[in-house]
Amino acid sequence: MAAADHNPFVNETSFYNQMVLSHLLPASLWEPLPHFLQTWLRNYLAANMLYFISGFLWCFYIYYVKLNVYVPKESIPTRKTMIKHISVAMKAMPWQSLLPTVTEYMVEHGWTLCYSTVDHFNWFLCFLYIALYLALVEFGVYFIHKELHDNKFLYKHLHATHHIYNKQKTISPFSGYAFHPLDGIIQSLPHVISLFIVPIHLRSHLILLFLEGLWTANIHDYIHGDIWPVMGAGYHTVHHKTYKHNYGHYTIYMDWMFGSLKAPLAEEEDNFKEK
């Protein structure tokens, strides 16, 4: 404990564990656990909360509040389909929660370039490093995602689990995490690798992971926001239909540079004609 008291990263992650677990579970269930297992349990429960809250709220908004505005009634996925999405995601969630847990372990042991405080820090460099971090994530996700398609073994045994959802009535905000567990981990690796290349505040990293969760639900809602250069749901829907375009993450830049970009406008018109 004495060593932990002088480790700002352990203190910070312990605070997050306490904040989440104390509100969700009796102390007798989690306090006796080692710090690593507490962190995994916190990540697992937090990921589930983010998945269900964002999924239910977004589905309620686009399928009920804005019915026939974004998605025609006849194109809304059935409850059975969305329950299938949830079932696949729930099988993957315990394993996918291991990656951020292992990442925090590496941060706590000083193996990454993460820093724990912004006191006396150059704010220009702080934001510059965040921009570089996001650029590395964009680069890494593109090539990993593309390889998951190009490599027949990886596609068949990993990524095909997600790509059975390829039509409007089979895609919903809940399908965003309907991955093979190892597929989800592999596609998240750029977030981890970037910590060894770019200095970044630990809290900034965790916030970006939270936003990643929201983004994953958003790009599976079938709504084309048409906000250049964002790789929104319209572009990602094209990816689910063609299997060979729009591998990018947040932006269209990587697909534009490597010739795999396909605009969603024509595809979007076809979607609303589907019965």
C-alpha positions as CSV (number, residue, x, y, z in Angstrom):
1,M,0.0,0.0,0.0
2,A,2.8,2.4,0.8
3,A,4.1,2.2,-2.8
4,A,0.6,2.8,-4.1
5,D,0.3,5.9,-1.9
6,H,3.1,7.5,-3.9
7,N,1.9,6.4,-7.3
8,P,-0.4,9.0,-8.7
9,F,-1.7,6.7,-11.4
10,V,-2.7,4.0,-8.9
11,N,-4.3,6.7,-6.7
12,E,-6.3,8.0,-9.7
13,T,-7.5,4.5,-10.9
14,S,-8.3,3.6,-7.4
15,F,-10.5,6.7,-7.2
16,Y,-12.3,5.7,-10.4
17,N,-12.8,2.2,-9.0
18,Q,-14.2,3.5,-5.8
19,M,-16.5,6.0,-7.6
20,V,-18.1,3.3,-9.9
21,L,-18.1,0.2,-7.8
22,S,-19.3,1.8,-4.5
23,H,-22.4,2.9,-6.3
24,L,-23.1,-0.4,-8.1
25,L,-22.0,-3.2,-5.7
26,P,-21.8,-3.9,-2.0
27,A,-18.4,-3.2,-0.6
28,S,-18.0,-6.8,0.5
29,L,-18.1,-7.9,-3.1
30,W,-15.3,-5.7,-4.6
31,E,-13.2,-4.3,-1.8
32,P,-11.4,-7.6,-1.1
33,L,-10.4,-8.0,-4.7
34,P,-6.9,-7.1,-5.9
35,H,-6.5,-3.7,-7.6
36,F,-6.3,-5.3,-11.1
37,L,-9.6,-7.1,-10.7
38,Q,-11.2,-4.1,-9.2
39,T,-10.1,-2.1,-12.3
40,W,-11.4,-4.9,-14.7
41,L,-14.8,-5.0,-12.8
42,R,-15.1,-1.2,-13.0
43,N,-14.3,-1.2,-16.8
44,Y,-16.7,-4.1,-17.4
45,L,-19.6,-2.4,-15.5
46,A,-18.9,1.0,-17.0
47,A,-18.7,-0.4,-20.5
48,N,-22.1,-2.1,-20.0
49,M,-23.6,1.0,-18.7
50,L,-22.4,3.1,-21.6
51,Y,-23.5,0.4,-24.1
52,F,-27.1,0.1,-22.7
53,I,-27.7,3.7,-21.8
54,S,-26.4,5.1,-25.1
55,G,-28.1,2.3,-27.1
56,F,-31.5,2.6,-25.5
57,L,-31.5,6.4,-25.6
58,W,-30.4,6.6,-29.2
59,C,-32.9,3.9,-30.3
60,F,-35.7,5.7,-28.5
61,Y,-34.8,9.0,-30.2
62,I,-34.5,7.7,-33.8
63,Y,-37.1,4.9,-33.8
64,Y,-39.8,6.6,-31.8
65,V,-39.3,10.4,-31.2
66,K,-38.1,10.9,-34.8
67,L,-40.0,8.0,-36.4
68,N,-40.0,8.3,-40.3
69,V,-37.6,11.3,-40.1
70,Y,-34.3,9.4,-40.0
71,V,-35.4,5.8,-40.5
72,P,-38.7,4.6,-42.1
73,K,-40.9,2.5,-39.9
74,E,-40.6,-0.5,-42.1
75,S,-36.8,-0.3,-41.9
76,I,-36.5,-0.4,-38.1
77,P,-34.7,-3.5,-36.8
78,T,-37.0,-5.9,-35.0
79,R,-36.7,-6.4,-31.2
80,K,-35.5,-9.9,-32.0
81,T,-32.7,-8.5,-34.1
82,M,-31.6,-6.0,-31.5
83,I,-31.7,-8.7,-28.8
84,K,-29.3,-10.7,-31.0
85,H,-27.0,-7.6,-31.2
86,I,-27.0,-7.4,-27.4
87,S,-26.4,-11.1,-27.0
88,V,-23.3,-11.0,-29.2
89,A,-22.0,-7.9,-27.5
90,M,-22.5,-9.3,-24.0
91,K,-20.4,-12.4,-24.8
92,A,-17.6,-10.1,-26.0
93,M,-17.8,-7.4,-23.2
94,P,-15.9,-9.3,-20.4
95,W,-13.0,-9.9,-22.8
96,Q,-13.0,-6.5,-24.4
97,S,-12.9,-5.0,-20.9
98,L,-9.5,-6.6,-20.3
99,L,-7.7,-4.4,-22.8
100,P,-8.3,-1.1,-21.0
101,T,-7.6,-2.9,-17.7
102,V,-4.2,-4.1,-19.0
103,T,-3.6,-0.7,-20.4
104,E,-4.1,1.0,-17.0
105,Y,-1.8,-1.6,-15.4
106,M,0.9,-0.6,-17.9
107,V,0.3,3.1,-17.2
108,E,0.5,2.5,-13.4
109,H,3.8,0.8,-13.8
110,G,5.3,3.6,-15.9
111,W,5.6,1.7,-19.1
112,T,3.8,4.3,-21.2
113,L,4.3,8.0,-21.8
114,C,1.1,8.9,-19.9
115,Y,1.4,11.7,-17.3
116,S,-0.9,12.2,-14.3
117,T,-1.1,16.0,-13.9
118,V,-1.3,19.0,-16.1
119,D,0.1,21.3,-13.5
120,H,2.8,23.6,-14.9
121,F,2.3,21.9,-18.3
122,N,2.4,23.6,-21.7
123,W,-1.2,23.6,-22.8
124,F,-0.3,24.0,-26.4
125,L,1.7,20.8,-26.2
126,C,-1.1,19.1,-24.3
127,F,-3.6,19.7,-27.1
128,L,-1.0,19.0,-29.8
129,Y,-0.3,15.6,-28.2
130,I,-4.1,14.8,-28.1
131,A,-4.2,15.7,-31.8
132,L,-1.3,13.4,-32.5
133,Y,-2.8,10.7,-30.4
134,L,-6.1,10.9,-32.5
135,A,-4.1,10.9,-35.7
136,L,-2.3,7.7,-34.7
137,V,-5.6,6.1,-33.7
138,E,-7.0,7.1,-37.1
139,F,-4.0,5.6,-38.9
140,G,-4.0,2.4,-36.9
141,V,-7.7,1.7,-37.0
142,Y,-7.8,2.1,-40.8
143,F,-5.1,-0.4,-41.5
144,I,-6.2,-2.9,-38.9
145,H,-9.8,-2.7,-40.1
146,K,-8.7,-3.1,-43.7
147,E,-6.5,-6.1,-42.8
148,L,-9.4,-7.7,-41.0
149,H,-11.2,-7.6,-44.4
150,D,-8.2,-8.4,-46.7
151,N,-7.0,-11.4,-44.7
152,K,-9.4,-14.2,-45.4
153,F,-8.5,-16.1,-42.2
154,L,-9.0,-13.0,-40.0
155,Y,-12.2,-12.1,-41.7
156,K,-13.7,-15.6,-41.6
157,H,-12.8,-16.3,-37.9
158,L,-13.1,-12.8,-36.4
159,H,-14.6,-9.9,-38.4
160,A,-17.4,-11.8,-40.2
161,T,-19.2,-12.0,-36.8
162,H,-19.8,-8.2,-37.1
163,H,-20.5,-8.2,-40.8
164,I,-23.6,-10.4,-40.7
165,Y,-25.3,-7.0,-40.0
166,N,-25.3,-5.5,-43.5
167,K,-28.8,-4.2,-44.2
168,Q,-30.9,-1.4,-42.6
169,K,-33.1,-3.8,-40.8
170,T,-30.1,-5.6,-39.3
171,I,-28.1,-2.6,-38.1
172,S,-28.9,-0.7,-34.9
173,P,-26.9,1.3,-32.3
174,F,-26.7,-2.0,-30.4
175,S,-24.8,-3.6,-33.3
176,G,-21.8,-1.4,-32.8
177,Y,-20.3,-3.7,-30.2
178,A,-21.6,-7.0,-31.7
179,F,-18.0,-8.2,-32.4
180,H,-16.0,-11.3,-31.9
181,P,-14.2,-10.5,-28.6
182,L,-10.7,-10.7,-30.2
183,D,-11.9,-8.5,-33.1
184,G,-12.9,-5.7,-30.7
185,I,-9.6,-6.0,-28.9
186,I,-7.5,-5.8,-32.1
187,Q,-9.4,-2.8,-33.4
188,S,-8.8,-1.0,-30.1
189,L,-5.1,-1.6,-30.0
190,P,-4.2,1.7,-31.7
191,H,-5.5,3.5,-28.5
192,V,-3.0,1.5,-26.5
193,I,0.0,1.7,-28.9
194,S,-0.4,5.5,-29.1
195,L,0.3,5.7,-25.3
196,F,3.8,4.4,-26.0
197,I,4.4,7.0,-28.7
198,V,2.7,10.2,-27.6
199,P,2.6,11.7,-24.1
200,I,-1.0,12.1,-23.0
201,H,-2.8,12.8,-19.8
202,L,-4.4,9.6,-18.4
203,R,-7.8,11.3,-17.9
204,S,-7.7,12.5,-21.5
205,H,-7.1,9.0,-22.6
206,L,-10.0,7.7,-20.6
207,I,-12.3,10.4,-21.8
208,L,-11.4,9.6,-25.4
209,L,-12.2,6.0,-24.8
210,F,-15.6,7.1,-23.4
211,L,-16.2,9.1,-26.6
212,E,-15.2,6.1,-28.6
213,G,-18.0,4.1,-27.0
214,L,-20.5,6.8,-28.0
215,W,-19.1,7.0,-31.5
216,T,-19.4,3.3,-32.0
217,A,-23.1,3.4,-31.3
218,N,-23.6,6.5,-33.4
219,I,-22.1,5.2,-36.6
220,H,-24.4,2.2,-36.6
221,D,-27.6,4.3,-36.5
222,Y,-28.0,4.6,-40.3
223,I,-28.2,8.4,-40.2
224,H,-26.0,10.3,-42.6
225,G,-25.1,13.6,-40.9
226,D,-23.1,14.7,-43.9
227,I,-20.6,16.7,-41.8
228,W,-17.3,16.9,-43.8
229,P,-14.8,15.3,-43.1
230,V,-16.5,13.1,-40.5
231,M,-16.8,9.4,-41.2
232,G,-20.3,9.2,-39.9
233,A,-23.0,6.5,-40.1
234,G,-23.7,7.2,-43.8
235,Y,-20.1,6.2,-44.7
236,H,-20.1,3.3,-42.3
237,T,-23.3,2.0,-43.7
238,V,-21.7,1.9,-47.1
239,H,-18.9,-0.1,-45.5
240,H,-21.4,-2.7,-44.2
241,K,-23.0,-3.0,-47.6
242,T,-19.9,-3.1,-49.9
243,Y,-17.3,-4.6,-47.5
244,K,-14.5,-2.8,-49.3
245,H,-14.9,0.9,-48.7
246,N,-14.8,3.4,-45.8
247,Y,-12.5,1.5,-43.3
248,G,-11.8,4.8,-41.5
249,H,-12.6,5.8,-37.9
250,Y,-13.5,9.4,-37.2
251,T,-12.7,11.0,-40.5
252,I,-12.6,10.2,-44.2
253,Y,-8.9,11.2,-44.7
254,M,-7.4,7.7,-44.6
255,D,-9.8,6.3,-47.1
256,W,-9.4,9.4,-49.3
257,M,-5.6,9.0,-49.3
258,F,-5.7,5.3,-50.1
259,G,-8.5,5.2,-52.6
260,S,-11.1,3.3,-50.5
261,L,-13.5,6.2,-50.0
262,K,-17.1,5.8,-51.2
263,A,-19.7,8.6,-50.7
264,P,-22.9,7.5,-49.0
265,L,-25.4,9.8,-50.8
266,A,-26.7,7.4,-53.4
267,E,-26.6,4.5,-50.9
268,E,-28.7,6.6,-48.5
269,E,-31.4,7.1,-51.1
270,D,-31.5,3.4,-51.8
271,N,-31.8,2.6,-48.1
272,F,-35.1,4.5,-47.7
273,K,-36.5,2.6,-50.7
274,E,-35.9,-0.8,-49.0
275,K,-39.0,-2.6,-47.8
